[in-house]
Amino acid sequence: MQVPIVGSNEAVTIERPDFVFDPLDQWARIFREALALMDFNGLAVFDAGCGSGCEAIQMLRQASPKVVVLNDRSDRVMAVALRNIAPYNGHVPVRSCVGDVTDVLARWAGGKLDRIIGCLPQVPSGGCDLAAGDTMAHEYDEQKHPEFRRWGLGLLFDLKASARAVLAPAGSLVLVHSGRVPERIRAELDGRTGFRETRIICERMIKHHAGTPLAYLFGTRDEVLFADPDKRKPLSAEDAEAARLSFVAGEIPEEEYRVFHSVLVVESVPVW
């Protein structure tokens, strides 16, 4: 398949087996939009959940990092990423670390990192066997990462907690966040892990994926769901979930399923 390089007229050709997260997915595209706005020259960059390798390719086509460290929990996904990156990398050292990102960072001995980037799952697995298929690209093991489970932030919580020890003094995290999570919860997450948000690099509205239930938001007063992509029509979680269920049941067509939320790429830094 071909994947455009954001900020250029170039497209790269990669392999993308079914078990690898689709780099043309809206979340992945928004992530690369944010990366295209950043400078990675001379930096040690850790790519958490590297998937197909397209985010690393985006960086390598726009900058010359000091080193790129790829991480994914699946060894077969890592093999695909390395094959995809090779034709588009001139001279930047690329390392690979397979395993749960929090375990990898906990035993990290590769020197301080300038940036840790990631478009990571924010839906709890609900007890599913993540190794049985490509669900690991969309879901995380909440038994291993139980904090902030209601909000789907367990993996991000533990990633932030692990990242503090390995980031350089001026280092930062650049992570994708679901706009379904209120800003106050992101702030609480940062407070608990010793980070502070410095900027939202990129924010886009998308249609809510109908496969993700919204009952966990019932009762919240935060305006995080909308009936339009312009944020003019706030939607309660209860009404949004009713619309989602109607669409899943085939009672309404695609054009009538109108539940939207934002996707944000957020940079944060440790509070020392």
N, C-alpha and C positions, 0 to 999 in steps of 0.2 A: 504494500500500500504506500501511497505518497502522503507525506505530512509537511505542511507549509512551515517555513521558518519565519516566525513573527518578525516584522520590521524589515523584511527583504522580499524580493521576488523569487526567492529560492524555495524549492521543495525537495525533501530528501525521501529516498525510497528505503523502506524498512520491511522486515518480516514481522507479522503480528499474528501468532497462533491464538486460538480461542481462549487459552488460559492466561493471556496477557491483557491487561487493562487497555481499552481502546484509547489511543492518544488523540483521537478526534472527538472524544467525549467532551461535553461542555466544561466540566471541571478542569480537565487537563488543558484545554485550550486557554481558559482564563489564567491558569497557572503560568503557562508559557508567555502570555501577554505581560504578566507582571515581571517575569524574568527578563524579558526584552527591555524593560525599563531600568535594569540594574547594571552595575559595573562589577564584573567578576575578575578583572585583570589582576593577576598576581596573587589571587586568594586561594586558600585551601577550602574547598567546598565539599560538603558531605550531602549526598542526595539520598534522602530517606524514602524508601519505597520507590525505587527507580523505574520499575515497570519496564516498558519497552525501550527505555533509554532516550526517549525523545527530548526530555527536559535537559539531559546532559548534552545532547546534540545541539539544542538551542543555545546553550552557554558556549559551547566550543565553536559555534559558527559566528558568534558575536564578540568573543573575548578570548584571552589566553590565561586561564586560571593557573595557579601554581601546581595544583593537583586536584583531581576530581575523584572522590571516593563514592562508589556506588554501593547502596545497600538495598537488599530485598529479602523478604523472608523465604522466598522460594529459589532453590538453586537452578531450576529449569527456566524460571523467568530471568534470572541473572545471566544465564548463558545466552538467551536471546538478546538482552540489552548489550552485552559485550560485542556480539556479532554485529548488531545494528550500529553501534558507535564507531567501530574500527575504521570503516571507510571515510569517516568524516572528521577524524582526529589526526592532526598533523604531528604534534610533538608533546602534547600535554600528558603527563603521567596519569593513568587511570587505574585505580585499585578497586577491588571488590570485597565486600564483607557480607556473607549470607547469614541471615538470622533475624530474630526479632530485634528491631532497632534499639530498644531499651537495653537489651542484653549486650548488643554490640557496643553501644556507647559506655555501658558500665565497665567493660573491660578494655576500653580504648587506650592504646599506647602509641598512637601514631602522630603525636604532636598536637598542638592547639589548632582548632578549626576556626576559620573566619566566618563561614556561613554554613548553617544547617538548613537545608531546604526540603520541603516535602508536601506532596498532595496525598494525604493519608486517609484511610477509612474513618468515617464518623458515624457509622451505624453498627451497634452491637450485634454480634453474630447470633445471639439467642440460643446458644448451645449447639449450633451447627458445626460439623466437622470441616474446618476451614481448609484442611489439606485435601479434601475430597474433590475440589473443583476450583474454579476461578473466583469463588466468593471472597477469597482472601484479598482480592483487589478492591472489594467494596465494603467489607465488614472486618471488624477486629474482635479479638477474643476478650470479652468483658470479664471472664473469670480471671484472666491474668492482669487485666487493667480495669479494676472496678470503680475507680474514682470518677465522679461526675458522670456516672453511667447514664443517668436520665437524659443527659444532653448529648450523649455520644462522644464524650471527650476523654474517655479513659486512656486511650492510647496517646493522645496529645498531652494529657497531664503527665504521664510517665516519661514521655519524650522530653518535655520541658524540664522535668526534675533531673533527668540524666544529663541534659545538655549543658547545664551550668558548669560542670567540672571540666568540660572539654573545649568550651568556647574560649577564644582569645579575648583579651581585655576589651577590644573594640568589636567583638564578634556579635552576630545576631542570628535569630531564627527567622525564616521566611516560610510561613505555613499557610495552607489553604484552610479557610474556616467557612462553615455553613452559616448563612444569614438566618437560618432557623433558630440559631442560638442567640439570645439577646446580648447586647453589648455588656450589660452588667454581669453576665455569667462569664464572658471572656475576661472581664476585669478581675473577677473572683479567681478564675483559673490562674491568671498571672500573679495575683497576690499570693496565692498558695504555693506557687512554684518559684517565686523570686524573680519575676520578669515584669517589664512594663512595655506596653504597646507604644511604638514610636510613630508608626504611620500605616495607613491602608494604602498599599501600592496600587491595587486594582480592585474594582468592585463592579460586578455585572449581575443583572437579574436573569434568572432562568426559570423554566417551568419545573415545578416540583416533580421528582421521579415518582410515578404512581406505585412503585414497589415498596416505598418506604412509608410505613404507617405514621400517623401524626398524633395518635392518642396521647403520647407523652407530653404534648403541649397543652392538653386540656386544662383550662383554668388560668393559664397565663394571660396577663393583661398587656404584655409587650406586643407591639405591632411588628411582627416578623413575617407574616404571611399576607399575601395580597391577591386580589382577583384580577389584577392587571399588571403588566410589566413596568408601569410607570410609578408604582407605589401610591396611587391616588385612591385606591379602594382597599383599605385594610380588611382582612378576612379573619374571622375567629378560627381557632384550631378545630373547633367542633364542626363548623361549616366546611372547612377545608377537607377534613377527614370524610365528611359525608359525600363531598364531590369526588374525592379519590375513590371511595368504595363504589360509587355509582359508575365511574369510568372503568374500574377493574371488572365490575360485573357486566359491562357491556351495555349499560342502560343509557349512557350518553356517549356521543362521538368525541374524537380527539379535540375538535375545535371548540367543544363546549366544556372541556375539562380545563378550567382556568384557575390554577393555584400556582402562585409564583413566590419565589424568595430570592434573596441575593446570595452570591458566592463572593467571598472576599479573600484576597491574598494580603496577609498582615505581617509586618515586620515587628519584632519585639527584641528587646535587649535585656540582659541580666541586670538586676539591681544589686550592686555590690555594697 
